[in-house]
Amino acid sequence: MPSTSLFVSLPEHVVDIIVSFLPQDDVLSLAQCNSKMYQRCIDKLYSKIMIRPLAKIDPSVESEQGLIWSVVGGTKHNVYVSDNTDTEIFKRRQEFLLDSLKTNAALGKLIKDVVIFSNENTMLELVQWIKENALNLESFKVIGDSQALRLGATDFARLKNLKKCQINHLTDISHMPNGITSISIGFMESFKDEENHMRNKQDCIEKLLALDEIQLSSDEVSSLDFLKWFLDDIVLELPKLRLKLKRIKVIFYHGFDHYNISLQKMVTQFLFLHCELSCLTSLELIMGCDKLGCGCLTSFVDNLAGYEFNNLTNLKNLAIVEKTVNRDHNFSENLDVNICRLLTNLPDVGENLQYLSIRHTPPLDGVLINGFEGNYIRRRNLYEKVLPTLRSLKVLISPSFMQTCSCYEVLTSDLLWNGCECEYCLSILPLFDEFIMNHSYFSKSEGVVKDVLSITLFGMASSIMAERVLSIDDINGNESEFSLLQYPYKSAYWDFHKPFSVTCFDDYNCHFNKSVFESLCKVAGHFLSDYANNIFGILPNLDLVCFSGQKFYKKQV
């Protein structure tokens, strides 16, 4: 056809630009047209590979960053496919990729970045082939605690072009290629005093000094092992060592009975004595305090803000994740007070900060102790005072926003019975009223069966909505909040029953399944859009708000 001939005749650089904006399936189709299109498409298909059980969601909601990944996953939008069938499809797609790589080994040289969301169905043989043959690999990341999928000493020796990697044992630091600029501490194996684990201490120091980024593990024991080695061995050798890192992720958590007091002290020592915080442009904090009345969070954020040190003068990106085992409003409000204290006192925050992400960990069923309207209003007022000062903010993210709102029944009840009055919501909201009138669930925290309430419905649903970007399990599996906008959306759907032990009343013929979930997401989107529009109104440079997996862009005037 003439149109096809015209496209083929375009200059290669123009075709490359067009291909870069195409979804994965369209690139696959285009690659099969002719040899020229194959050559233009093959780089994109194999350059960045993501292996995860959930496939991409509708490409129309993807960002430019999300489109660059080739996802090897399960089914797409067919919500009627069973879990077993979806698992089989995931396995077969991994097998097909492995077959293509074995058939044409040259394809392995095109692979630059690999991200694996580890799962019991992840194909070890495929991952092993990539580690052995993708010699141009620059970044390799495993999300989760699977040791079998991770890079080892022999892999480091072979992959000379690596720039980003995970450390799963202290010996890995000795084996890292010299070009590494970013390391994340994975789920470390049990600490062992092995011979030669520090056979070249000076080499390790040089590699640490060359780093731009260190991400400590979300796993406290793993972070403790790394910091103990760093402070006992490296700092002992070089007491005045200060790392000039651009990006850091740390965990600062005060648990029950001070069980992790050693980690708190080590994190503080590492940050304030051995990191040049004025060089930092990105900071990710997993933090919380499970002792009411304690001032440890306040002292920590005051030190970060520079009360005793000249810190964070160039910070542009900040992500904070709440860590707590409590289901009480008071603990979350304490965190919010200290987040706002940090934002208020950071030097030149109005001119510097461009990216802010805040993730809370509210209960999945929405049952929050002291979840009263007045407490919600007090938390909201905190941010209403602080957000307008962030004049340069371009991106605001809260993956848990809807789930947090769901803990306050006045909000969810108003949404369900007095919410959006558009034609769509007026027709669909009565369905969800019917759902809560005919379902119960097993409360794990209380050990009893309880009726589903509006807070329960929206709390459970919003946790699935958040999984479309990154879930709290991904963060606990050592993924970074800063990756949230870099990955394709997941096709996460809720069947209104699993995995929250929701059951139907005996006399009710239930028709709720995954096919209804998108309607609930749309209803929630109308609720969230009011918050997003208000925030756009007070922050002139804000371009994007992402609440619970739903993106809102500033309307072009």
Residue, then its C-alpha position, 0 to 999 in steps of 0.5 A: m500500500p502507498s501509506t506503507s511504502l511512505f512509512v518505510s521510506l522515512p529516514e531511519h532516525v525518524v522511524d526510530i522516534i516513531v517506534s519509541f512512542l509505540p506500545q510493545d505489541d505494536v512494535l512486535s507487529l511492525a517488526q514483522c513487516n520487513s527486514k528494515m522495520y525489524q532492524r529498527c524495532i529489535d533494539k527497543l524490544y530487547s534493550k529493556i526487559m521487565i519480567r513480572p507476573l502482571a502484564k501491562i495495562d492499557p497502553s493509552v495510560e502509559s507514560e513515555q518512560g513506561l513505553i520503553w520497557s518490554v514486559v514479559g508477563g501474564t494476560k492483559h485486560n481479559v479479567y475472566v482468565s483464571d489465575n491458573t491460566d494466567t500463570e501458564i501464560f506467564k510461564r510460556r512467554q518466558e519460554f518463548l523469550l528464552d527460545s528466541l535468545k537461544t536461537n539468535a544469541a546476538l539478541g543477548k547483546l542488545i539487552k541493557d537493563v533487566v528488572i525482575f519482580s521475583n515470583e515462584n513462577t519466574m523462570l530461572e533458566l531464562v534469568q541464568w541465560i541473561k546473566e551469562n550471555a547479555l554481556n552489554l548489561e548495564s543494570f540488573k535488578v531483582i525485586g523480592d527475596s529470591q537469592a537464586l535470581r541474583l548476580g554472583a561473583t562469577d556474574f560480576a566478573r563477566l559483566k564488565n559494563l554494569k553500572k547499577c547492581q544489587i549487593n547480596h553479600l559483602t563479598d560482592i563489593s570486592h567483585m563489582p566491576n570498576g564502572i559501578t555507580s549505583i548499588s542497592i543492598g538486597f536481602m543479604e545472606s547471613f553475615k559470615d566472617e569468611e576468609n578474604h571477604m575484605r582481601n583488598k580493603q583499599d579497592c573497596i574504598e575506591k569503589l565506594l568513593a566512585l558511587d553516585e548512589i547507595q540504596l540501603s535495604s528495606d530489610e533491617v537486618s540486611s541494612l544492619d549488616f552493610l552498615k556494620w561492615f562499613l563503620d567497623d571496617i571501612v571507617l576504621e581504615l579511613p575515619k574521615l571518609r565522606l561519600k559524595l553521593k547524589r542519591i541515598k535510600v535509608i531506613f530510620y525506624h524506632g520499633f517496639d522495645h528499642y529492638n533496632i536501636s543499633l540500626q538507628k544509631m548506625v544510620t545516623q552515623f552513616l548519614f551525618l558523619h560519612c555522607e556529604l549531604s550537600c551533594l545529595t539531589s535525591l533522598e528516600l526515607i523509610m521511617g517511623c516511630d512506634k512509641l508515642g511521645c518519643g522525639c526520635l523522628t523530630s531529632f532526625v528530621d531536624n538534623l536532616a534540615g540542617y539544625e546542626f549540620n549544613n545539609l541538603t542544600n541541593l535536594k530536588n527529589l524526596a520520597i518518604v515511606e511510612k513504617t509502622v505496625n500500628r493501626d492508629h491515627n496518632f502514629s501516622e499523624n506524628l509522621d505527618v507532623n515530622i514530614c511537614r517539619l522537614l519540608t518547612n525547614l529544608p534550606d531553599v525548599g521552595e526553589n529546590l524541591q521538584y519531586l515529592s512522594i509520600r506513602h503511608t501504610p494504612p490498614l487494608d480494611g480501613v479500620l483505623i483506631n481514632g479515625f475520626e473526622g476531626n483527626y482527618i481535618r487536622r492532618r489535611n490542615l498540616y499539608e494545606k499549610v506546607l504544600p504552598t511553600l513548595r513553589s518549584l514542585k513539578v511532581l507530587i505522588s502519594p500511592s496510598f492517598m485513597q487508602t489513607c482517605s478510606c480510613y475516615e468513614v466520613l469521607t468514604s460514606d460521603l463518596l458512596w452516598n453523596g459523592c460525584e453527581c455525574e451521570y456515570c457515578l449516579s448509575i454505578l455507585p448504587l452497585f457498590d452500596e449493594f456490595i457492602m450490604n451483602h458481604s462480610y470479611f474476616s478481620k485478621s487483626e481482630g480474628v472475627v468476621k465483620d460486615v463490609l463497610s464503606i471504609t472496607l470497600f475503598g480501603m481494599a480496592s485502593s490497595i489494588m489500585a496502588e499496585r498498578v504502579l508500585s505496591i508496598d510489597d515492591i518497596n519492601g522487596n527493595e524497589s525504590e519509590f523513584s522508580l514509580l513513574q519509570y515503569p509500565y502500569k500493571s494490569a492489577y484488578w480486584d475480584f472483590h473477594k480475594p485476597f482479603s477473605v471477603t465472602c458473600f451472604d448465603d442468600y445473595n447471588c453475587h455478580f461482582n468480579k474483576s470486570v467491575f473493578e474498572s468502574l470502581c477505579k473510575v468512581a475513585g478517580h472522580f473523588l481524587s480529581d477534586y484533590a488534585n485540582n485543588i493542589f494544581g491551583i496552589l502550586p503553579n509549577l506542578d505538572l503531575v499528581c499521582f494518587s493511588g495509581q491514578k495520574f492527573y495532569k495540569k490542564q493546559v489553559 
